[in-house]
């Protein structure tokens, strides 16, 4: 991401303006055109201002994150398990970042705009064009996440893809071992049905969208990355034991 965008996204006023624009555009699709159901927001009350990591399954590039931002802003205004009218965008909660693929955020002007809402861009572990694969996060990517986590909440998607039941990436477990954050698992549903893959266009109206926050995980930070990752994948209900039988047959598992 260009240096001027990096500087802009750290300006609080810029973030507030982006939240207002994106929030106003997206709110009807979540609350009026479709039906957003939120549960577990009581687990978010009293969390520290920094070192909180939200781990979630992933269904669209942008609609998932946008919904989280709506929810955190509503929480700041004292709302629990609902959004209501979006007056919370007048003074949004901006102490939050989200992890996104660098290539995705460079896609077009809309993604570049949304990057200003707090994207932490990382290189993909698999680069299709270059046919290059890495075993973990780039060191500079890890530093960016660690720096942001020390002061803010961070949203990350351990699978790094919108494909359901895809394996998790060890980078998430490494971040958890290194920083020992409060880890909040989130399970979402319905977004793949309501929106296109990017999450910016409606595909089906009247869809039930669900966001379920679970209690903070009790993690043994001294455990191996494999054990921590397995715990995360169970918590976000993306491990093999949550996979429908028909999906197991189709994938050969």
C-alpha positions, 0 to 999 in steps of 0.5 A: 500500500502506498505510503500516503495511504498508510499515513492517512489511515492513521489519522483519526478524522480520516477514519471517522469520515470513512466509517460514516461513508461506508457505514451509511452505504452498508447499513440498509443492506444489513438491517433493512434489506436483510436481517442482521441477528447479533448475539454474545455482545455481552462478552465484549463489555469491559474488554481492554482497549488493546491486545484483543484479537477477534478470530472469525470464519470468513464469507465475503471480502468486505461485508464481514469486516464492515459488519464488525465495525458497525457492531463495535460502533454500536457497542460504544454507544451502549447497544447490545445485540442490535444496531438500531439507527446508525447515529453511532456513526457520528462518533464511531469506535476507531480503535480497531484494525483488520487483517487483509490481503495486500492484493485485495486492498489494491483491487480498486478505488473502493477497496483502497478507500476501505483500507483507510478504515484500518486495514493491516495489509499482509502478503498472501501465503500463496501467490497464484501468479508468482506460484510462490508459497510461504510457510508463515507470515512475513516478518514485516507483516508480523511486526505490523500486526503486533504494533497495532495489537498493542493499542487496538482491537484486531479482526483476523480471519485465520483461514485467509479465504472465504472457502468454508472449512479451509484449513487455518493458517499458522500465522494466527497462532504465532501472533497469539503465542507472541502477544498473548492477547484476549482472543474472542471467537466469532461465528458468522453466517448468511453473508455468502448468500446475501452478498457477492464474494467481495461483499459489496453487491447484494445478491439475495434480499431477506437473508438472515445474517448472523454474528455470534460472539463467544466468550474469550478463549482460555489459551495455553500460550505455551502450547504449540502453534498446532494446538493453538490453531486447532483450538481456534478452528474449533472455536470458529466452527471451521474444523473437520468435526463441524463439517457437514457430511456432504462437504466431507464427501465432496472434499474427499475427507 
